[in-house]
């Protein structure tokens, strides 16, 4: 059978690093308060000339360099973002043009923090059915531009950035020993809209709006939903959680990461944590963490990797990949 094989990863961050101490000088908060409740110590904030498209393009270039391939061989770009450069056209088309691979498929996916998993599942399906041979899957955000900087409960949680992965179609045996994306499981529950959303949009207020979140309720749903989808994903492939070498989760909150791992019986040392360095970068979170762990040598060829995320909508999902 055909599976999507991971060829390379890349990431990009804005130039400006903002520590908790710097943020505390402008917002009624403190480094101690932020670290204790979230595990976040710093984040990167986009400046003038830095947009979702520019960050996505740089992450894509880095991923292509890591994969050792030419951008012109890419025939599919799926970009996950909740903060596109424009209402339309898709930011993916701007990235496509910047890379010089015009003419293939390029579109955006909107599933907030689960966006990269939704984009990955979409690209994987298109590769399996022969619609594409090589794909760029990107998660990119400039969440700083939809934050209410007077709301200390939300503005301290988020940062900007981008992560990308290069996928290639390869023929494999079709069992759990294969390399590539083994399975992806995705879910949504629109009944939870009011727990995490942006209070604006072109069809409602004709404005962008700001992020609004009920943190306690989101935490409760996140731990339950993520544990359930992780179990569903490993069972679909016929492996056990103890067979997984690394869990690469959405980096929303250290407490959520710890609680989910504990519920699944996953040792903390097998969970990739970058929330302290990047904060919550929404759709960029999972690919940023994946690239970080590959580049620092933790994740190696042959490892079984479990990606997972939950975001506004609610949307949530997980993907099992063997490198």
Backbone bond lengths (Angstrom), bond angles and torsions (degrees), N, CA, C in turn:
res aa  C-N    CA-C-N  psi(-1)  N-CA   C-N-CA  omega(-1)  CA-C   N-CA-C  phi
1 X - - - 1.457 - - 1.525 108.97 -
2 X 1.322 115.97 165.33 1.458 121.99 177.86 1.521 110.12 -93.73
3 X 1.319 115.90 130.97 1.461 120.67 173.02 1.524 109.47 -126.91
4 X 1.332 115.78 155.18 1.464 121.73 175.45 1.521 108.37 -85.44
5 X 1.324 116.39 117.72 1.460 123.29 -177.16 1.525 109.03 -99.07
6 X 1.329 117.32 136.99 1.457 121.73 179.58 1.520 110.22 -81.49
7 X 1.337 115.69 114.59 1.466 121.17 -179.04 1.522 113.35 -90.54
8 X 1.316 116.85 -34.46 1.458 119.83 -175.81 1.508 111.95 -170.91
9 X 1.331 115.93 163.43 1.459 121.86 177.50 1.521 109.59 -134.93
10 X 1.331 115.12 159.80 1.459 120.62 177.54 1.510 110.46 -156.88
11 X 1.310 116.64 161.56 1.462 120.09 179.03 1.517 110.18 -147.14
12 X 1.322 114.92 167.46 1.465 121.01 179.11 1.520 108.88 -152.31
13 X 1.313 116.09 141.72 1.462 122.38 178.88 1.523 109.77 -129.78
14 X 1.324 117.30 150.42 1.468 119.50 175.24 1.526 111.22 -62.38
15 X 1.323 116.17 164.85 1.462 120.57 -177.77 1.525 112.27 -70.24
16 X 1.331 116.49 -33.95 1.466 120.10 -171.74 1.527 112.61 -86.45
17 X 1.329 116.45 118.79 1.456 122.61 173.96 1.529 108.11 -97.29
18 X 1.333 116.29 131.21 1.463 121.69 -178.81 1.524 108.85 -120.09
19 X 1.330 116.35 114.43 1.456 121.03 178.52 1.532 110.30 -80.37
20 X 1.331 115.28 166.59 1.468 119.44 176.08 1.525 110.61 -61.47
21 X 1.317 116.51 -37.84 1.462 120.43 -179.41 1.526 111.10 -63.17
22 X 1.326 116.03 -41.00 1.470 119.66 177.91 1.514 110.98 -65.41
23 X 1.335 116.14 -39.72 1.460 120.54 179.02 1.527 110.63 -67.11
24 X 1.330 117.37 -37.00 1.459 122.26 -179.10 1.526 112.29 -65.54
25 X 1.341 116.42 -21.53 1.466 120.12 177.44 1.514 111.78 -74.35
26 X 1.358 116.35 -16.87 1.461 120.94 -177.76 1.530 113.22 -114.57
27 X 1.333 116.74 -21.67 1.464 122.08 -176.54 1.524 108.82 -125.62
28 X 1.324 117.04 149.56 1.463 122.06 179.65 1.524 110.10 -73.00
29 X 1.329 115.67 80.78 1.461 121.40 -179.20 1.523 108.24 -156.90
30 X 1.325 117.35 -175.70 1.461 121.49 177.59 1.519 109.19 -149.80
31 X 1.320 115.28 159.68 1.457 120.38 177.51 1.526 110.32 -59.21
32 X 1.318 116.96 -43.22 1.475 121.55 -179.31 1.529 111.19 -60.68
33 X 1.329 116.58 -44.33 1.476 121.64 -178.61 1.523 110.56 -62.51
34 X 1.334 117.17 -44.80 1.467 121.79 -177.52 1.527 110.62 -67.60
35 X 1.333 117.43 -47.38 1.464 121.32 -177.48 1.522 110.90 -63.92
36 X 1.326 116.93 -43.98 1.467 120.74 -177.90 1.521 112.08 -61.94
37 X 1.328 117.70 -39.11 1.459 121.41 -174.67 1.520 114.29 -91.28
38 X 1.342 117.24 -21.67 1.472 119.05 -172.72 1.525 114.50 -131.57
39 X 1.319 118.00 -25.27 1.453 120.98 -173.23 1.516 113.83 84.27
40 X 1.328 117.04 -0.31 1.472 121.83 -178.03 1.530 110.41 -81.34
41 X 1.327 116.27 134.39 1.464 121.47 177.09 1.529 112.74 -117.24
42 X 1.335 116.55 -22.93 1.458 120.70 -179.90 1.514 108.76 -160.51
43 X 1.335 115.42 168.37 1.455 121.99 174.91 1.527 107.07 -154.40
44 X 1.337 116.35 166.81 1.467 122.20 177.69 1.523 108.46 -111.64
45 X 1.329 115.84 136.00 1.464 121.66 -176.58 1.526 109.57 -121.01
46 X 1.339 115.67 128.34 1.467 121.15 -178.41 1.522 111.52 -65.85
47 X 1.313 115.17 139.78 1.455 121.50 178.34 1.515 111.23 -110.63
48 X 1.311 115.23 -166.44 1.461 121.29 -178.85 1.530 110.10 -59.66
49 X 1.318 116.25 131.69 1.455 121.45 179.06 1.517 114.13 85.18
50 X 1.332 117.12 -7.59 1.468 121.06 177.78 1.521 109.24 -102.23
51 X 1.317 116.26 120.53 1.457 121.58 -178.73 1.527 109.54 -130.23
52 X 1.320 115.24 176.19 1.466 119.38 176.53 1.527 110.02 -57.75
53 X 1.332 117.41 -41.00 1.463 121.22 -178.94 1.526 112.11 -66.51
54 X 1.323 118.04 -41.90 1.471 119.46 -178.54 1.525 111.00 -68.03
55 X 1.326 116.39 -40.18 1.465 119.74 178.06 1.525 110.55 -67.11
56 X 1.343 116.25 -41.88 1.469 120.73 179.20 1.520 111.11 -62.79
57 X 1.325 116.80 -40.49 1.466 121.27 -179.69 1.520 111.02 -64.17
58 X 1.347 116.48 -43.76 1.458 119.19 -179.98 1.526 111.63 -66.05
59 X 1.339 116.79 -40.49 1.469 120.14 177.09 1.526 110.40 -62.52
60 X 1.334 116.15 -40.36 1.464 120.65 178.93 1.521 111.27 -64.19
61 X 1.322 117.15 -43.94 1.468 120.87 178.16 1.530 111.05 -60.78
62 X 1.320 116.34 -40.55 1.459 120.18 179.18 1.524 111.29 -67.07
63 X 1.337 116.28 -37.38 1.465 120.46 177.77 1.522 111.26 -67.77
64 X 1.313 116.60 -40.76 1.466 121.21 178.08 1.529 110.79 -64.25
65 X 1.330 115.90 -39.74 1.463 120.34 177.55 1.532 110.29 -64.57
66 X 1.327 116.26 -41.41 1.462 121.06 178.57 1.522 110.87 -63.85
67 X 1.337 116.20 -37.87 1.466 121.07 179.68 1.520 112.28 -77.32
68 X 1.325 116.82 -20.08 1.460 121.21 -179.45 1.507 113.76 73.04
69 X 1.339 116.74 34.35 1.464 120.04 -179.39 1.525 110.87 -126.84
70 X 1.332 115.73 163.04 1.457 123.07 179.39 1.519 109.73 -86.75
71 X 1.320 116.06 140.69 1.468 121.11 179.58 1.520 112.17 -58.17
72 X 1.326 117.81 -30.19 1.460 121.40 -177.29 1.533 112.55 -66.36
73 X 1.342 117.08 -14.19 1.464 119.41 177.78 1.526 112.57 -85.81
74 X 1.326 117.18 -4.34 1.467 121.86 179.26 1.526 109.66 -81.05
75 X 1.329 116.57 124.81 1.466 119.06 178.48 1.524 113.23 -115.22
76 X 1.356 116.94 7.43 1.460 120.95 177.80 1.525 109.41 -151.70
77 X 1.330 116.14 130.12 1.467 121.93 172.86 1.521 107.96 -127.31
78 X 1.335 116.10 120.97 1.465 121.45 174.41 1.522 106.56 -117.88
79 X 1.322 115.98 116.67 1.458 121.59 -175.70 1.526 109.68 -112.77
80 X 1.318 116.52 120.87 1.461 121.78 178.18 1.518 109.35 -94.47
81 X 1.332 116.48 125.35 1.461 120.44 178.14 1.518 110.52 -162.10
82 X 1.326 115.37 148.51 1.460 122.03 170.84 1.519 110.15 -108.65
83 X 1.340 115.77 0.47 1.467 121.23 -178.69 1.529 109.70 -131.24
84 X 1.331 117.90 65.64 1.466 120.94 -179.10 1.519 111.54 -67.09
85 X 1.311 115.77 159.36 1.465 119.73 177.12 1.522 111.40 -62.24
86 X 1.328 116.08 -39.29 1.463 122.24 -179.46 1.519 109.71 -137.63
87 X 1.335 116.71 160.14 1.458 119.85 173.55 1.520 109.22 -57.65
88 X 1.318 116.41 -44.57 1.460 123.02 166.92 1.509 107.14 -153.51
89 X 1.320 120.20 157.01 1.458 126.93 3.11 1.524 111.79 -74.86
90 X 1.328 116.04 174.13 1.459 121.69 179.02 1.526 110.34 -58.71
91 X 1.326 115.58 139.03 1.457 120.36 177.59 1.530 110.61 -60.55
92 X 1.324 117.10 -28.23 1.468 121.36 178.00 1.522 111.59 -57.78
93 X 1.328 117.73 -32.98 1.460 119.72 -179.72 1.528 111.34 -71.57
94 X 1.341 116.42 -31.54 1.462 119.70 175.37 1.523 110.46 -67.70
95 X 1.321 115.92 -39.83 1.469 120.51 177.03 1.524 110.25 -65.03
96 X 1.324 115.59 -44.24 1.470 120.60 178.96 1.521 110.87 -55.83
97 X 1.327 116.49 -47.08 1.465 121.12 -178.94 1.533 110.85 -65.18
98 X 1.339 116.64 -41.26 1.463 120.38 179.90 1.528 111.43 -63.98
99 X 1.329 116.32 -30.85 1.469 120.58 179.98 1.524 112.29 -84.26
100 X 1.336 116.66 -16.10 1.454 120.33 179.28 1.513 114.27 78.24
101 X 1.335 117.05 30.27 1.474 119.92 178.76 1.527 110.62 -119.49
102 X 1.315 116.76 41.87 1.460 122.82 -179.22 1.526 111.40 -59.81
103 X 1.331 115.04 148.67 1.458 120.52 174.80 1.513 114.05 110.54
104 X 1.329 116.99 -20.01 1.462 120.08 177.33 1.525 110.94 -86.47
105 X 1.323 116.11 -162.76 1.466 121.89 179.73 1.526 108.25 -90.16
106 X 1.344 116.97 136.15 1.464 121.04 176.86 1.522 108.96 -151.40
107 X 1.327 116.23 125.71 1.472 120.28 178.52 1.520 110.34 -158.66
108 X 1.334 116.00 163.75 1.453 123.01 178.84 1.527 110.82 -98.27
109 X 1.324 115.08 155.73 1.461 123.19 173.54 1.524 107.12 -125.19
110 X 1.333 116.96 133.28 1.462 121.36 -179.99 1.523 109.66 -114.20
111 X 1.325 116.95 100.23 1.468 121.61 175.20 1.523 109.75 -140.76
112 X 1.327 115.82 23.82 1.462 125.33 177.50 1.536 110.32 52.53
113 X 1.328 118.44 -127.27 1.466 120.77 -173.27 1.523 113.22 -66.74
114 X 1.345 116.99 -21.67 1.464 121.20 175.65 1.520 111.79 -87.35
115 X 1.312 116.97 2.67 1.456 121.45 -171.19 1.512 114.70 -55.85
116 X 1.338 117.43 -42.25 1.463 118.83 -178.51 1.522 110.79 -64.21
117 X 1.336 117.33 -38.36 1.471 120.14 178.28 1.526 110.61 -65.95
118 X 1.326 117.45 -40.49 1.469 121.25 176.66 1.526 110.17 -64.27
119 X 1.332 117.03 -42.72 1.466 120.85 179.23 1.522 110.93 -65.79
120 X 1.330 116.51 -40.38 1.457 121.45 179.51 1.529 110.64 -63.63
121 X 1.341 116.19 -45.28 1.460 120.21 178.49 1.518 112.27 -62.81
122 X 1.337 116.37 -38.01 1.459 120.97 179.09 1.529 111.07 -66.42
123 X 1.331 116.34 -47.72 1.465 120.40 179.50 1.529 110.93 -63.25
124 X 1.320 116.51 -40.97 1.459 121.06 178.70 1.526 110.84 -60.00
125 X 1.333 116.83 -43.91 1.466 120.72 179.06 1.522 111.73 -62.78
126 X 1.326 116.41 -40.43 1.459 120.33 -179.25 1.527 111.58 -70.19
127 X 1.319 116.37 -33.16 1.466 119.51 176.10 1.526 110.28 -70.86
128 X 1.313 117.83 -42.23 1.462 121.50 -179.96 1.528 112.13 -61.56
129 X 1.344 116.47 -34.14 1.463 120.26 -177.91 1.517 112.81 -90.41
130 X 1.330 117.86 0.35 1.462 121.00 176.02 1.509 115.70 87.15
131 X 1.348 118.13 7.16 1.460 120.39 179.33 1.529 111.94 -73.40
132 X 1.335 116.57 -21.50 1.464 120.65 179.67 1.520 109.30 -146.47
133 X 1.318 115.40 153.71 1.461 121.57 177.85 1.521 112.01 -108.41
134 X 1.336 115.28 -38.38 1.461 120.66 177.90 1.524 109.28 -133.79
135 X 1.334 115.56 132.62 1.462 119.50 -174.89 1.523 111.51 -131.46
136 X 1.309 114.69 148.66 1.457 122.71 167.90 1.520 107.34 -106.52
137 X 1.321 116.83 123.03 1.467 121.46 174.55 1.523 106.50 -112.38
138 X 1.324 115.64 123.91 1.464 120.92 -171.73 1.526 110.00 -128.28
139 X 1.317 116.10 140.16 1.463 122.30 167.17 1.510 107.12 -118.46
140 X 1.328 117.77 123.11 1.466 120.64 -176.36 1.517 110.22 -144.91
141 X 1.322 116.30 138.28 1.465 120.70 -177.17 1.526 112.21 -147.09
142 X 1.327 114.79 148.26 1.463 122.47 164.46 1.529 106.53 -125.18
143 X 1.331 114.97 68.38 1.461 121.64 -176.06 1.518 112.62 -65.17
144 X 1.333 117.16 -21.21 1.467 119.66 179.82 1.526 111.47 -58.96
145 X 1.331 116.81 -21.13 1.465 120.50 -175.97 1.527 113.35 -89.08
146 X 1.343 116.97 -1.86 1.471 119.20 174.27 1.531 110.97 -122.18
147 X 1.336 116.91 15.47 1.457 120.66 179.48 1.520 110.89 -91.61
148 X 1.333 115.82 147.90 1.458 122.95 170.61 1.525 105.92 -91.83
149 X 1.308 116.60 103.61 1.458 120.98 -173.35 1.526 112.97 -73.82
150 X 1.324 117.42 1.37 1.466 121.31 172.98 1.526 111.44 -100.13
151 X 1.321 116.35 -4.13 1.460 121.52 178.76 1.521 108.73 -101.25
152 X 1.323 116.68 97.61 1.466 120.32 -173.51 1.522 112.57 -69.09
153 X 1.321 117.98 -18.40 1.468 120.19 -179.22 1.523 112.37 -75.66
154 X 1.340 117.38 -18.89 1.469 119.75 -179.89 1.528 113.47 -117.05
155 X 1.336 117.95 -38.35 1.471 118.83 -171.95 1.523 112.60 -66.14
156 X 1.328 118.00 -23.56 1.462 120.16 -178.93 1.528 112.32 -79.35
157 X 1.328 117.16 -11.34 1.460 121.16 -171.45 1.521 114.78 -87.75
158 X 1.322 117.79 -21.52 1.464 120.12 -165.86 1.523 113.49 -115.39
159 X 1.337 114.21 157.64 1.447 122.03 175.40 1.514 110.03 -146.39
160 X 1.315 117.14 179.02 1.463 123.27 -178.69 1.524 110.34 -111.79
161 X 1.337 115.75 154.84 1.459 119.39 178.07 1.512 111.70 164.93
162 X 1.323 115.93 -179.13 1.464 121.27 179.75 1.520 109.98 -151.73
163 X 1.325 115.20 148.60 1.453 121.97 174.55 1.514 109.13 -139.81
164 X 1.332 117.08 150.19 1.465 120.64 -176.18 1.518 110.70 -143.01
165 X 1.324 114.61 154.03 1.461 121.61 176.05 1.523 109.02 -135.87
166 X 1.329 116.42 141.83 1.462 122.76 175.68 1.520 108.65 -102.76
167 X 1.332 116.32 126.96 1.461 122.61 179.17 1.525 110.35 -114.66
168 X 1.333 116.00 147.40 1.467 121.02 177.73 1.523 109.42 -137.99
169 X 1.325 116.44 139.51 1.465 121.78 177.29 1.518 110.45 -70.07
170 X 1.351 116.04 130.53 1.460 120.98 175.82 1.526 109.60 -141.35
171 X 1.320 114.87 146.94 1.461 120.24 178.18 1.526 109.71 -86.43
172 X 1.331 115.88 130.29 1.466 121.40 -178.49 1.523 109.52 -136.26
173 X 1.322 115.16 176.99 1.471 120.22 -175.63 1.518 113.47 -70.39
174 X 1.347 116.48 -32.44 1.460 119.58 179.39 1.510 114.00 97.47
175 X 1.353 117.10 31.78 1.460 119.96 177.69 1.528 110.06 -133.45
176 X 1.328 116.80 -177.78 1.461 122.11 -174.06 1.523 113.45 -66.79
177 X 1.329 117.21 -14.71 1.470 120.71 179.17 1.528 112.16 -84.13
178 X 1.331 117.27 -8.10 1.469 121.56 -179.72 1.521 111.58 -59.86
179 X 1.336 116.16 153.56 1.459 120.88 164.28 1.527 107.23 -89.61
180 X 1.336 115.68 161.24 1.462 120.40 -179.67 1.516 111.85 105.19
181 X 1.326 115.09 -172.22 1.467 121.03 179.29 1.524 108.03 -77.00
182 X 1.324 116.44 116.11 1.460 121.11 -177.20 1.526 111.68 -84.83
183 X 1.329 116.86 -38.48 1.463 120.62 175.84 1.515 109.29 -167.11
184 X 1.330 115.97 156.95 1.461 122.57 173.54 1.520 107.71 -137.48
185 X 1.327 117.02 132.65 1.458 122.84 178.82 1.528 108.92 -120.15
186 X 1.327 116.27 126.98 1.462 121.71 -175.78 1.518 111.00 -126.84
187 X 1.349 116.37 147.08 1.464 121.76 -179.83 1.521 110.46 -145.31
188 X 1.340 115.46 164.17 1.464 121.56 174.31 1.522 109.36 -153.95
189 X 1.342 115.10 153.54 1.466 121.56 177.22 1.519 108.57 -145.56
190 X 1.334 115.94 94.45 1.460 121.46 -177.26 1.512 114.62 -66.19
191 X 1.333 117.82 -12.96 1.465 120.97 179.08 1.529 111.73 -66.44
192 X 1.337 116.83 -17.84 1.469 121.07 -177.11 1.528 112.68 -97.22
193 X 1.319 116.95 18.26 1.469 122.63 -176.01 1.525 113.61 -48.41
194 X 1.333 117.51 -46.00 1.455 120.96 -170.52 1.528 114.58 -76.81
195 X 1.316 117.66 -2.20 1.458 119.91 179.30 1.528 112.42 -85.00
196 X 1.336 116.80 -23.22 1.466 121.29 -179.90 1.524 108.46 -158.11
197 X 1.332 116.45 108.57 1.464 119.89 -174.67 1.522 110.15 -160.45
198 X 1.323 116.31 172.17 1.460 123.10 172.47 1.526 107.58 -110.23
199 X 1.328 116.80 128.91 1.472 121.24 -173.57 1.528 112.63 -85.03
200 X 1.318 116.22 53.15 1.459 120.40 177.28 1.507 110.58 -174.43
201 X 1.326 115.87 168.30 1.451 121.28 179.56 1.514 110.11 168.77
202 X 1.344 117.26 157.98 1.466 120.33 -175.90 1.524 114.00 -59.95
203 X 1.322 118.74 -32.43 1.461 120.86 -176.00 1.529 113.71 -88.23
204 X 1.331 116.80 -13.35 1.462 120.09 -177.51 1.523 112.65 -110.79
205 X 1.314 116.77 -59.77 1.462 120.17 -176.09 1.523 113.32 -111.35
206 X 1.327 116.36 -7.57 1.458 122.20 -175.37 1.529 111.87 60.24
207 X 1.322 116.22 24.92 1.461 122.60 175.57 1.522 108.33 -131.58
208 X 1.311 115.76 168.64 1.463 119.75 177.80 1.524 110.82 -75.54
209 X 1.322 118.24 -43.91 1.454 122.36 179.98 1.517 112.33 84.85
210 X 1.354 115.44 179.95 1.456 122.21 -179.69 1.517 110.85 -125.01
211 X 1.317 115.51 155.95 1.457 121.64 178.92 1.523 110.60 -70.44
212 X 1.331 116.19 136.04 1.464 123.09 176.29 1.521 108.94 -128.83
213 X 1.319 117.42 136.34 1.455 120.09 -175.38 1.523 111.45 -147.96
214 X 1.338 115.55 139.90 1.456 122.60 171.01 1.524 106.45 -104.21
215 X 1.332 114.23 94.26 1.455 121.47 -167.87 1.519 116.00 -58.69
216 X 1.329 118.11 -43.73 1.464 120.39 -177.61 1.521 111.57 -61.23
217 X 1.347 115.91 -45.24 1.461 120.33 -178.86 1.531 111.37 -67.25
218 X 1.326 116.92 -39.45 1.463 120.74 178.25 1.526 110.14 -61.99
219 X 1.324 116.77 -43.25 1.467 121.81 179.04 1.532 110.54 -57.71
220 X 1.319 115.94 -47.47 1.466 120.45 -176.98 1.525 111.07 -62.41
221 X 1.322 117.21 -46.84 1.466 121.18 179.23 1.527 110.89 -65.05
222 X 1.334 117.10 -39.25 1.459 121.30 -175.93 1.526 111.28 -61.07
223 X 1.322 117.29 -48.91 1.464 120.28 -177.12 1.525 110.75 -61.95
224 X 1.340 116.76 -44.45 1.467 120.56 -179.45 1.520 111.67 -67.06
225 X 1.337 117.16 -50.23 1.464 120.89 -176.47 1.525 112.47 -64.36
226 X 1.328 116.68 -40.99 1.460 119.87 -178.34 1.528 111.51 -69.16
227 X 1.318 116.96 -41.77 1.464 119.23 177.38 1.525 110.74 -61.10
228 X 1.332 116.47 -40.96 1.470 120.63 -179.72 1.527 111.74 -64.82
229 X 1.329 117.32 -44.59 1.463 119.64 -176.22 1.529 111.28 -73.86
230 X 1.318 117.62 -30.25 1.462 119.64 175.08 1.528 110.35 -64.58
231 X 1.316 116.01 -43.40 1.463 120.64 178.10 1.533 110.46 -63.23
232 X 1.329 116.20 -43.86 1.463 121.55 179.33 1.524 111.14 -60.46
233 X 1.317 117.23 -40.03 1.458 122.15 -175.44 1.527 112.14 -69.65
234 X 1.328 117.41 -47.36 1.462 118.48 -179.48 1.529 111.27 -67.73
235 X 1.331 116.44 -35.65 1.468 119.81 179.02 1.523 111.37 -66.51
236 X 1.333 117.36 -33.33 1.467 121.03 -179.84 1.520 111.93 -64.12
237 X 1.332 116.48 -29.32 1.466 121.26 -179.20 1.530 111.26 -93.01
238 X 1.327 116.07 -19.20 1.456 119.32 -179.76 1.512 113.89 88.25
239 X 1.350 115.49 27.25 1.460 120.00 175.72 1.524 108.76 -117.46
240 X 1.335 116.24 174.51 1.458 121.66 179.13 1.525 109.69 -113.38
241 X 1.320 116.18 161.37 1.468 119.17 -179.10 1.523 111.44 -59.86
242 X 1.351 117.13 -31.73 1.454 119.06 179.20 1.532 112.69 -70.15
243 X 1.350 117.46 -14.12 1.459 121.24 176.16 1.528 111.77 -79.64
244 X 1.338 116.69 -17.75 1.463 121.67 -177.15 1.527 109.74 -77.04
245 X 1.324 116.13 127.21 1.461 120.67 -179.73 1.520 112.19 -78.47
246 X 1.349 115.33 -42.10 1.461 119.86 -176.96 1.522 110.76 -141.39
247 X 1.332 115.87 138.65 1.461 121.84 168.68 1.520 106.96 -104.69
248 X 1.331 116.14 126.22 1.466 121.65 177.55 1.530 106.83 -113.01
249 X 1.324 117.64 96.77 1.457 120.61 -174.52 1.525 113.08 -94.05
250 X 1.318 114.53 163.92 1.452 120.33 168.14 1.519 107.81 -61.79
251 X 1.327 116.38 132.39 1.462 121.59 -173.99 1.533 110.76 -93.42
252 X 1.327 115.84 75.78 1.458 119.95 -178.51 1.519 111.69 -94.25
253 X 1.327 115.93 -44.40 1.446 121.03 -170.76 1.531 107.47 -163.80
254 X 1.328 117.21 129.48 1.472 120.66 -178.66 1.528 111.31 -57.95
255 X 1.311 117.53 -33.47 1.465 120.39 -179.98 1.524 111.29 -64.97
256 X 1.341 116.72 -39.92 1.463 120.28 177.95 1.519 110.12 -65.34
257 X 1.326 117.11 -42.44 1.464 121.17 178.94 1.529 110.29 -59.91
258 X 1.325 116.43 -45.43 1.461 120.89 -177.83 1.529 111.20 -67.41
259 X 1.337 116.67 -43.79 1.464 120.53 -177.12 1.525 111.48 -66.73
260 X 1.340 116.88 -39.37 1.467 120.87 179.44 1.524 110.67 -67.05
261 X 1.329 116.89 -44.53 1.465 121.03 179.19 1.527 110.31 -61.49
262 X 1.325 116.81 -42.56 1.468 120.55 -179.98 1.523 111.09 -63.22
263 X 1.339 116.70 -42.61 1.464 120.68 -179.32 1.523 111.55 -64.55
264 X 1.336 116.86 -32.18 1.467 121.86 -179.67 1.527 112.75 -89.71
265 X 1.336 117.63 -6.33 1.453 120.54 -177.45 1.516 113.11 71.64
266 X 1.337 115.98 30.30 1.471 121.70 -179.95 1.524 109.27 -97.70
267 X 1.315 117.22 128.60 1.466 121.57 -179.14 1.528 110.30 -64.02
268 X 1.329 117.92 135.87 1.471 121.29 -178.45 1.525 113.38 -54.94
269 X 1.336 117.19 -33.02 1.471 119.73 -178.26 1.514 112.71 -70.68
270 X 1.334 118.84 -8.61 1.467 122.46 176.60 1.526 111.94 -97.46
271 X 1.329 117.14 4.39 1.463 122.00 -179.42 1.525 109.21 -106.29
272 X 1.328 116.55 124.77 1.462 121.32 177.70 1.527 109.02 -77.86
273 X 1.315 116.25 123.19 1.467 121.80 -178.39 1.524 109.55 -121.44
274 X 1.330 115.89 120.47 1.475 121.18 175.74 1.525 111.24 -129.88
275 X 1.332 117.11 4.76 1.465 120.99 -176.34 1.529 110.95 -59.82
276 X 1.336 117.54 -28.43 1.458 120.43 179.05 1.519 112.25 -65.87
277 X 1.340 116.56 -30.23 1.464 121.26 -176.65 1.533 113.75 -94.10
278 X 1.347 116.85 -33.28 1.468 120.70 -171.62 1.516 114.35 -115.11
279 X 1.354 117.72 -13.53 1.465 122.80 -170.56 1.528 109.17 62.11
280 X 1.314 117.25 -160.76 1.465 121.82 -179.75 1.529 108.63 -88.58
281 X 1.316 116.30 111.80 1.468 120.47 179.72 1.530 111.30 -105.70
282 X 1.328 116.44 23.02 1.465 123.11 175.72 1.533 111.14 54.35
283 X 1.330 118.30 -123.68 1.468 121.22 -175.46 1.526 113.49 -63.66
284 X 1.328 117.01 -18.74 1.467 120.54 178.84 1.522 112.45 -83.40
285 X 1.311 116.26 -12.74 1.459 121.51 -170.51 1.526 113.92 -60.69
286 X 1.329 117.78 -53.37 1.466 121.20 -177.49 1.529 112.05 -64.08
287 X 1.343 120.14 -49.66 1.472 118.25 -179.93 1.521 113.42 -66.47
288 X 1.345 118.29 -30.17 1.461 120.90 174.69 1.527 110.75 -63.35
289 X 1.336 115.75 -45.37 1.462 120.22 179.78 1.525 111.25 -66.71
290 X 1.339 116.05 -39.90 1.467 120.58 178.71 1.521 110.82 -62.13
291 X 1.319 116.59 -45.83 1.470 120.47 -179.35 1.523 110.75 -65.32
292 X 1.325 116.83 -41.28 1.465 120.78 179.14 1.523 110.95 -59.27
293 X 1.338 116.80 -46.56 1.465 121.11 -176.89 1.527 112.38 -72.03
294 X 1.333 117.82 -28.44 1.467 120.01 174.96 1.524 110.05 -72.96
295 X 1.321 116.26 -43.11 1.459 119.80 -175.03 1.534 112.18 -72.50
296 X 1.337 117.92 -28.49 1.470 118.26 179.49 1.529 112.23 -89.06
297 X 1.351 116.50 2.28 1.454 120.86 172.69 1.510 116.37 91.70
298 X 1.336 118.10 -1.58 1.462 119.19 179.03 1.525 111.42 -67.22
299 X 1.324 116.33 -49.21 1.461 121.34 -179.94 1.517 109.31 -90.88
300 X 1.337 115.79 125.75 1.465 121.45 -174.96 1.534 111.07 -125.18
301 X 1.321 115.41 165.40 1.466 121.39 176.83 1.521 109.81 -55.48
302 X 1.329 115.95 135.30 1.452 121.67 -179.60 1.515 114.32 94.92
303 X 1.344 117.32 -15.26 1.469 120.72 -179.80 1.522 111.37 -68.83
304 X 1.322 115.21 147.86 1.461 122.55 174.69 1.522 107.62 -98.14
305 X 1.335 116.15 118.89 1.459 122.52 -171.68 1.523 110.29 -116.15
306 X 1.328 115.84 134.68 1.463 121.36 177.51 1.521 108.48 -114.55
307 X 1.334 116.88 113.34 1.461 122.42 176.80 1.524 108.71 -95.47
308 X 1.340 117.61 142.81 1.467 119.14 178.11 1.522 110.56 -151.97
309 X 1.352 115.49 153.40 1.463 120.32 179.76 1.521 110.72 -163.71
310 X 1.349 115.57 153.41 1.453 121.85 169.74 1.513 109.21 -138.25
311 X 1.335 116.58 141.34 1.451 120.24 -179.53 1.509 112.39 -147.46
312 X 1.327 115.14 -175.65 1.459 121.65 -177.78 1.514 111.88 -56.39
313 X 1.305 113.42 145.88 1.469 119.53 -179.62 1.511 114.76 142.00
314 X 1.352 119.54 -47.74 1.442 126.38 -20.31 1.520 110.75 -66.33
315 X 1.323 115.55 147.98 1.462 122.08 167.77 1.516 107.51 -124.86
316 X 1.332 117.51 147.95 1.455 119.95 174.73 1.526 109.29 -156.95
317 X 1.327 115.50 160.85 1.454 118.91 -178.99 1.503 112.70 -176.30
318 X 1.323 115.62 173.18 1.467 121.74 178.44 1.522 108.87 -151.31
319 X 1.319 115.06 153.35 1.460 121.25 178.85 1.514 108.70 -138.33
320 X 1.337 115.95 137.75 1.457 122.36 178.16 1.527 109.12 -108.02
321 X 1.313 116.78 124.11 1.469 122.61 -174.48 1.522 109.69 -131.58
322 X 1.331 116.50 135.18 1.458 120.58 170.62 1.519 108.23 -107.85
323 X 1.323 116.70 123.23 1.461 120.85 -176.76 1.526 111.68 -79.51
